[in-house]
Amino acid sequence: MTDTSKARLRFYASNAYIWAHLLLGAAALCWTAATWQLRDRRQFFSYLLTAIIAAGLKVRLPGVQGTASVAFLFVFIGILISVRRTPSSSSWRP
């Protein structure tokens, strides 16, 4: 197999991989949007507002080049809250 045919094969394989993920993501988004139910409007909009504000905030950390997103803190806290609410973690104590 020549270098040109290997490059072409990699190109087609990467395109197929990207399109497969895009289509699966779009299908998951459509299914979620179709079955979504808003239970607490005030909580949803407070989370949405917090996410919008945090998305635009960046902080400089000492000893690190570049910036870090403040939204990471909110995502991390959300993961911790969701883990504590799952039935399998009912016996787990931090």
N, C-alpha and C positions, 0 to 999 in steps of 0.2 A: 504494500500500500504506500503510495507516495505521500509526501508532506502536504500537498494540496488537497488530496482526498481526505486525509486525516483532519485537516483544518475544516473542511467542508462538513465532515461528519460531526465534529465538535460543535460547529455552528448550528446545524440542524437539531442536534441533541439538546443544546442549551435553549434554543427557541421552543422546542417541544416541552421542556421542563418548565420554562417561564409561563407559557400559555396554559399548561395544565394547572399550575398553581393559581394563575389569575382566574381561570374558570371555576375551580373549586372554591376559591375565596368569594367570587361573585355569587355562586350558588348558596354558600353558607350565609352570606349577607342577606340574600333574598329570603331564605327560609327564616332567618332570625327576625327580619323586618315583618314578615307575614304573621309570625306567631307571638310577637312581642306584646306585652300588656303592661301598661303604666299603673302601678299600684299606689305609689305615693308621689304625687306631683311636686310637692314642695321639696322633698328629698332629692328627686331627680334633678330639678333645676338648680338646687344648691350645689350638687356634685358637678353639674355641667358648667356652672359659673366658675367654680373652683378650678376645674380642669382648663378652662379657657384662659384664666388668669395665670395659672401655673405654667401653661405651655409657652408663654412669652417670657418667662423669667429665667435668667441664667445666672449662675454664680461661679466665681473663680475660686478654685481650691488651691491652697498653698502646696507647692511642690508638684503640681500637675499642669501640664500645658493644655491650653484650651479651657472650655467652660463645661459645666455640668448642668443638666436641666433640673429645675426645682420639681418638675412633675414626677421625677423618679421617687421622691419622698412620698407623694400621694399614692402612686402605684404600689409602692412597697407596703404602705399602711393598709391599702385596700386588699392586698393579697393576704396580709396577716389577719385581717378581719374575716375574710372569706374562709380561711383555713380554720379559724376558731369556730365557725358556724357549721362546719360539716359534721355529720353524725359520727364519722370514724374518728374524729378528733375530740369526742366528748370526754374521753378519759385522759387526754393529754393536757398537762398543765405547764405553762411556760415558767 
